[in-house]
Each structure stands twice: as structure tokens, then as C-alpha cells.
Amino acid sequence: MLHMETVEPVEGRKKMRLEPIEKPKGIMMRFAHWGTRRQLGKVMTPIKIVTARIPGSIKLTNEIVKFEMKGIKLEPELHYMVISLASKINGCDFCIDLARAMAIREHLGMEKFDALLDYKNSSLFSDRERAALAYVEEITRNRRVSDATFENLRKYFNEQEIVEITWLNALENYYNLINIPLEIGSDGFCAIARARTN
């Protein structure tokens, strides 16, 4: 069975391609630093690398995050499994760590998250979850989905849920395509989330 353990920052990891900007200019950027530090326990690296260099994106990012957290109705466990699987397939350590940390904050068990890459064979997953994860995997790997995969998804999800799964997957691939080329790795949010929930 394939398992992927918690991704933690590794001493001596490959250096990021751009230096983090630790002291941002402007009130919105200082607020972004304060807000993520308060919510997650530290300032997330993409804010120090990406948003610090294109501060106009902070408003858009805030709206996307707000919608993801409050507008998506899919149950939290499946929500975080969908984005975790896309990030595992793409190899985005930052996003894997953040999704797991959010799942920990929701008091979700990590057993399914550890077994995600084996969802097809693991008895931990329901047929409904397998249908969603197969859809996400096929889209992430191929950028397209077969009629058979879509019809299987349709057996378990209504149209709104299908669109939410599709949107979450697209959003996660967007984040992955920012973090991976800039070599933004794990921020260790899982460890912080575990410490905060104990």
C-alpha cells in the first residue's frame, strides 16, 4: 500500500528560487503577514515570495480563499482529499502540507490522507470517494476526463458537487503551478496544527 507521510520542512532542502520578502511594504501586505501568522502560526512562504512581488493579487487571493472556505458545500474531508490528491500527483509539498494542516484543524483523521495514493485499492475509501478521486486524478494527469469516469462521478454527486470538485481541483492545480516552479516547499503547517489541537 502506498502511503505519503506528513510533509515537513527539511533541513538543507533545495533553495527556493526567489528570496522571501520578510518585511513587506504597504498596509495590505503587513495585514496579510499578520493574518496568516495568526491563522496558521507563521507567515506562509507564497505570501513572502509571490504576493510580496505582486501585491495587487492579495485582494483576489483573499476572495478566492474566502469562497473556498465558506462557499464550497462539499463535506470537509472530501474537500481536503480532493486538493491533497491533486497536490500529491503534482508533487507540491507546500500544498500537501497546508491541506493536511487544514484537515487537522477540522479534526479529521489522517488515515485516508496517508492512503490517498492507494485510494483505488484501500478499504478506507467509499465508492463515492473513489469516484471523486478518480475524476481528480484523471483531470490532473491528463487535463481531460473520460465519459466513463464522468458517468461514475455522476452516480454519486449532484451537479453542484461535480462543479465544486472540478473547481477545487482546478484551484489546487493553479496553486501547484505557482509553488512548484518557484520551489516553494513545505512550511511545516501540519506540525503547527497538531501542536495547536493538542
Residue, then its C-alpha position, 0 to 999 in steps of 0.5 A: m500500500l502506498h502511503m505519503e507521510t506528513v510533509e515537513p520542512v527539511e533541513g538543507r532542502k533545495k533553495m527556493r528560487l526567489e528570496p522571501i520578502e520578510k518585511p513587506k511594504g504597504i498596509m495590505m501586505r503587513f495585514a496579510h503577514w499578520g493574518t496568516r501568522r495568526q491563522l496558521g502560526k507563521v507567515m506562509t512562504p507564497i505570501k513572502i515570495v509571490t504576493a510580496r512581488i505582486p501585491g495587487s493579487i492579495k485582494l483576489t487571493n483573499e476572495i478566492v480563499k474566502f469562497e473556498m472556505k465558506g462557499i464550497k458545500l462539499e463535506p470537509e474531508l472530501h474537500y481536503m482529499v480532493i486538493s491533497l490528491a491533486s497536490k500529491i500527483n503534482g508533487c507540491d509539498f507546500c500544498i500537501d502540507l497546508a491541506r493536511a494542516m487544514a484537515i487537522r484543524e477540522h479534526l479529521g483523521m489522517e488515515k485516508f490522507d496517508a492512503l490517498l495514493d492507494y485510494k483505488n485499492s484501500s478499504l478506507f475509501s467509499d465508492r463515492e470517494r473513489a469516484a471523486l478521486a478518480y475524476v481528480e486524478e484523471i483531470t490532473r494527469n491528463r487535463r481531460v476526463s473520460d465519459a466513463t469516469f464522468e458517468n461514475l462521478r455522476k452516480y454519486f454527486n449532484e451537479q453542484e458537487i461535480v462543479e465544486i470538485t472540478w473547481l477545487n481541483a482546478l484551484e489546487n492545480y493553479y496553486n501547484l503551478i505557482n509553488i512548484p516552479l518557484e520551489i516553494g516547499s513545505d512550511g511545516f503547517c501540519a506540525i503547527a496544527r497538531a501542536r495547536t489541537n493538542 
